[in-house]
Amino acid sequence: MKQNPLIYLIAAFGWTWSCWIGAYFISLTSGNSLVIEGTIFDLIGQFSVQKALFPELLFALGVYGPLIGFLLVDRGEKRPIRKTDANRLAAMAALLPLIIGIPTVVVSLVLGYFNPGAGTPEMVLIGLYFASNFITSGTEEFGWRGFLFPYLRQKEAGFWLATWKGGLIWAVWHYPLMVILYISQGPWVMVPTLVGFTAGIVAMNYITNFIYEKTQSLPVVMGLHALNNTVNFAIMLFFPATPLLFLTSLMAWVVVAYLDKNDHLA
């Protein structure tokens, strides 16, 4: 096999878009609502009830497109892990998603969006959501960091150009999901949401590339990916009516500016 990005992109996009779009249209024609924001544990639990699960199962499988693409291409030589900074960078990967979520939490709390009913069951749900994301969305990192970023890093002139290109690709890969989520709200909501989402994904691509560049560790960036998704989930769980989730994207760019200034990668 050759280190061919076209093979990877066809596999990643083809598998994911086919599953997501297919599940959406199957749900429309069957008259069943498509549940797309639950966990893999929710899906497993539904096997015990009388319900048409095929659309949900097909949709859940869509996330594995980047992993399938990764398995179909040659990844080239893997650089050795930098042991000296391993603990610091693992801690950074755990803390950055929490830091990125702080402005949304603080402002939402001040403006009174907090859900007073949140408690122990919600904390358990957050833990399950993280575990689910690690074995679902976290596997995207095999493709984005395990193949695409190293390939672009080798071919492009510099870390930033590789990050911009990879970030835009990563964002577009998500577009069917975003359209399904927001199509009912019309273009005046969906288009700005796509723009803001793309900006946030490019920022997270920089952050995740930064961590991977220094650690060469897929488990670390899988945890970062899962934790970032979990922070957003927790914000919506405790502040369900907040319109301020966009602050996470702005804060992600603040983190990017800090990392770029203090530890620039050429």
C-alpha positions in Angstrom: 0.0 0.0 0.0 1.1 3.6 -0.7 0.9 6.6 1.6 -1.9 7.9 -0.6 -4.1 10.6 1.0 -6.7 10.2 -1.7 -7.3 6.6 -0.6 -7.6 7.8 3.0 -10.0 10.7 2.1 -12.3 8.5 -0.1 -12.5 5.9 2.7 -13.0 8.4 5.5 -15.5 10.6 3.8 -17.2 7.8 1.8 -17.9 5.6 4.8 -18.9 8.4 7.2 -21.1 10.4 4.8 -22.8 7.2 3.5 -23.7 6.1 7.0 -24.8 9.5 8.3 -26.8 10.6 5.2 -28.2 7.1 4.7 -29.3 6.9 8.3 -31.0 10.3 8.1 -33.0 9.4 5.0 -33.9 6.0 6.3 -35.3 7.6 9.4 -37.2 10.1 7.3 -38.8 7.4 5.1 -39.6 5.2 8.1 -41.2 7.9 10.2 -38.9 7.4 13.1 -36.8 10.2 14.7 -33.1 9.7 14.4 -31.3 9.8 17.8 -27.8 11.1 17.1 -26.7 12.7 20.4 -26.8 9.7 22.7 -23.9 7.4 23.7 -23.0 4.0 22.5 -24.4 2.7 25.8 -27.8 4.2 25.0 -27.7 2.3 21.7 -26.8 -1.0 23.4 -29.6 -0.5 25.9 -32.2 -0.1 23.1 -31.6 -3.6 21.8 -33.9 -4.8 24.6 -36.9 -2.7 23.4 -39.1 -3.0 20.4 -37.7 -0.3 18.1 -36.2 0.0 14.7 -32.6 0.4 15.5 -31.0 0.2 12.1 -30.8 4.0 11.4 -29.2 4.6 14.8 -26.8 1.8 14.4 -25.9 2.9 10.9 -25.4 6.5 12.1 -23.2 5.3 15.0 -21.0 3.4 12.7 -20.4 6.5 10.6 -17.8 7.8 13.1 -15.4 5.0 12.1 -14.6 6.4 8.6 -11.2 7.9 9.6 -10.2 4.7 11.3 -11.1 2.7 8.2 -9.1 5.1 6.1 -6.2 4.7 8.4 -6.3 0.9 8.1 -6.2 1.2 4.2 -3.1 3.3 3.9 0.6 3.0 4.7 1.4 5.3 7.7 5.1 5.5 7.0 7.7 5.6 9.8 6.6 6.5 13.3 8.9 8.9 15.1 10.0 8.0 18.7 7.9 9.4 21.6 9.5 12.2 23.5 9.6 10.8 27.0 10.9 13.9 28.7 7.7 15.9 28.2 5.2 13.0 28.3 3.6 13.8 31.7 3.4 17.6 31.2 1.8 17.1 27.8 -0.7 14.5 29.0 -1.7 16.9 31.7 -2.0 19.7 29.2 -4.2 17.4 27.0 -6.5 16.9 30.0 -6.6 20.5 31.1 -7.0 22.4 27.8 -10.6 21.2 27.1 -11.6 22.3 30.6 -9.9 25.7 30.2 -11.6 26.2 26.8 -15.0 25.6 28.5 -14.5 28.1 31.3 -15.8 31.3 29.7 -19.0 29.6 28.6 -19.6 28.2 32.0 -18.8 31.4 33.9 -20.9 33.7 31.7 -23.8 31.2 31.5 -23.7 30.9 35.3 -23.7 34.7 35.7 -26.6 35.1 33.3 -28.7 32.5 35.1 -28.6 29.6 32.6 -27.6 27.0 35.2 -29.9 24.0 35.5 -30.6 23.6 39.3 -31.7 20.0 38.8 -28.2 18.8 37.8 -26.7 16.4 40.3 -25.2 12.9 40.7 -27.1 11.2 37.8 -25.7 13.9 35.5 -22.2 13.3 36.7 -22.5 9.6 36.0 -23.9 10.5 32.5 -20.9 12.7 31.9 -18.5 9.8 32.7 -20.4 7.5 30.4 -20.3 10.1 27.7 -16.5 10.4 27.9 -16.1 6.6 27.8 -18.4 6.4 24.8 -16.6 9.2 23.0 -13.2 7.6 23.6 -14.2 4.4 21.7 -16.2 6.2 19.1 -15.1 9.8 18.2 -11.7 9.2 19.8 -11.0 6.7 17.0 -11.0 9.5 14.5 -7.5 10.3 15.7 -6.1 7.2 14.1 -7.0 8.9 10.8 -6.5 12.6 11.5 -3.4 12.4 13.6 -2.2 8.9 12.8 -2.1 9.5 9.0 -3.4 12.9 7.7 -1.4 15.3 9.9 1.9 13.5 9.5 1.4 13.3 5.8 0.6 17.0 5.5 3.4 17.9 7.9 5.8 16.1 5.6 4.4 17.5 2.4 3.5 21.1 3.4 5.8 24.0 4.3 5.3 24.2 8.0 3.1 23.3 10.9 0.5 26.0 10.3 -0.2 25.2 6.7 -0.6 21.5 7.6 -2.9 22.5 10.4 -5.1 24.8 8.2 -5.5 22.2 5.5 -6.2 19.3 7.9 -8.6 21.5 10.0 -10.7 22.4 7.0 -10.8 18.8 5.9 -11.8 17.7 9.4 -14.5 20.3 9.5 -16.0 19.4 6.1 -16.0 15.7 7.2 -18.5 16.8 9.9 -20.8 18.8 7.7 -23.5 16.2 7.1 -23.8 15.8 10.9 -24.1 19.6 11.3 -26.7 19.9 8.5 -28.8 17.1 10.1 -28.6 18.8 13.4 -29.6 22.3 12.2 -31.5 21.8 8.9 -34.8 22.3 10.7 -33.8 25.7 11.9 -33.3 27.1 8.4 -30.3 28.5 6.5 -30.1 31.7 8.7 -29.1 29.5 11.6 -27.3 26.7 9.8 -24.9 28.7 7.7 -23.5 30.8 10.6 -23.3 27.7 12.7 -21.2 25.9 10.0 -18.9 28.9 9.8 -18.4 29.0 13.6 -18.1 25.3 13.8 -15.4 25.3 11.1 -13.4 28.0 12.9 -13.6 26.0 16.1 -12.5 22.8 14.4 -9.5 24.5 12.9 -8.5 25.8 16.3 -8.9 22.3 17.9 -7.0 20.9 15.0 -4.1 23.1 15.9 -4.3 22.2 19.6 -4.5 18.4 18.9 -1.8 18.6 16.3 0.4 20.4 18.8 -0.1 17.7 21.4 0.5 14.9 18.9 3.5 16.6 17.4 5.2 16.5 20.8 4.0 13.2 22.1 3.4 11.0 19.0 0.8 9.3 21.2 -2.6 8.4 19.8 -4.1 7.5 23.2 -3.3 11.0 24.5 -5.0 12.8 21.6 -7.9 10.3 21.7 -8.4 11.3 25.3 -8.1 15.0 24.4 -10.7 14.5 21.6 -13.1 12.7 23.9 -12.7 15.1 26.7 -13.3 18.1 24.5 -16.6 16.6 23.3 -17.5 15.8 26.8 -16.9 19.3 28.0 -19.4 20.6 25.4 -21.8 17.9 26.4 -21.5 18.8 30.1 -22.1 22.5 29.3 -25.3 21.7 27.5 -26.3 19.4 30.3 -25.9 21.9 33.0 -26.8 25.0 31.0 -29.3 23.6 28.4 -30.7 27.0 27.4 -27.3 28.8 27.0 -26.7 30.5 23.7 -23.0 31.0 24.6 -21.4 27.8 23.4 -19.7 29.8 20.7 -17.4 31.1 23.4 -15.7 27.7 23.4 -14.5 28.3 19.9 -13.2 31.8 20.8 -11.4 30.4 23.8 -9.9 27.7 21.6 -8.3 30.4 19.5 -7.0 32.1 22.6 -5.3 28.8 23.5 -3.9 28.6 20.0 -2.5 32.1 20.2 -0.8 31.2 23.5 0.7 28.0 22.3 1.9 29.6 19.0 3.5 32.4 20.9 5.2 30.4 23.6 6.1 27.2 21.8 6.0 27.9 18.1 6.2 24.9 15.7 7.8 25.8 12.4 
